[in-house]
């Protein structure tokens, strides 16, 4: 009963826990000496949780199911071009800090890879879980290459050259997104007992996602609490996340529909690994830009809830077979 409640309400529980956790560590004097330790633990723990989520997800992949499709290429092209357009606008156009944060938030929502849980939602909606799993891997590969190239260009570090910043970010992002896949393949081929053991944790990736969401929600709240930006700016950044979400779901469905993969296309492009997006924005861009992927959590889950409701409603109205 409790686990069912926890699974049904993971999103709000995780976000509330992260918010309350931030205010606890920020306000309680007794834990002040431990703050450096807690901050360091969060910096280390978040990428480890993301790594574990991806490893458990990729362990479920059968290699023979990894068949790239033509619509995968179109979606990857859209992600690449849209991210580059945002980056060019940020670098080449003179704009205020407010618009800079808005465009950074939109950019990270566009380049962020597909969520590890997207296959579950796609399966419930009647789409192809194997097809979207392939795209999840491809979008992680794209992000592993594009993020180290684009982010240091958009948000240059005063103490480091572009090449230094690129190599530093590459060393952190590339292993985080791709090593889980190669490790899963090695475990399947050479350590099948460990591979079968990991397969036993079918729902573990979901709960790890919840823990990660709580942590990054706390980081987002911290960036909002420490920000001097007015509430109107924060709402504009959240609106950028909503626009990016709607565009990606719409285009994903339109492109996928041409190849009879409408559901899979929409989920592949629209459902994002927001935990990773918030972490990347908070760590490598202006922290306030993390509001966009933070709000994206709400937007994409609202769309998913509506889609699942429509699916259940259509199933109820279908005449029962005689």
Secondary structure, 3 states (H helix, E strand, C coil): CHHHHHHHCHHHHHHHHHHHHHHHHHHCHHHHHHHHHHHHHHHHHHHHHHHHHHHHHHHCCCHHHCCCCHHHHHHHHHHHHHHHHHHHHHHHCCCCHHHHHHHHHHHHHHHCCECCCHHHHHHHHCCCHHHHHHHHHHHHHHHHHHHHHHHHHHCCCCCCCHHHHHHHHHHHHHHHHHHHHHHHHHHHHHCHHHHHHHHCCCCHHHHHHHHHHHHHHHHHHHHHHHCCCCHHHHHHHHHHHHHHHHHHHHHHHHHHHHCCCHHHHHHHHHCECHHHHHHHHHHHCCHHHHHHHHHHHHHHHHHHHHHHHHHHHHHHHCCCCC
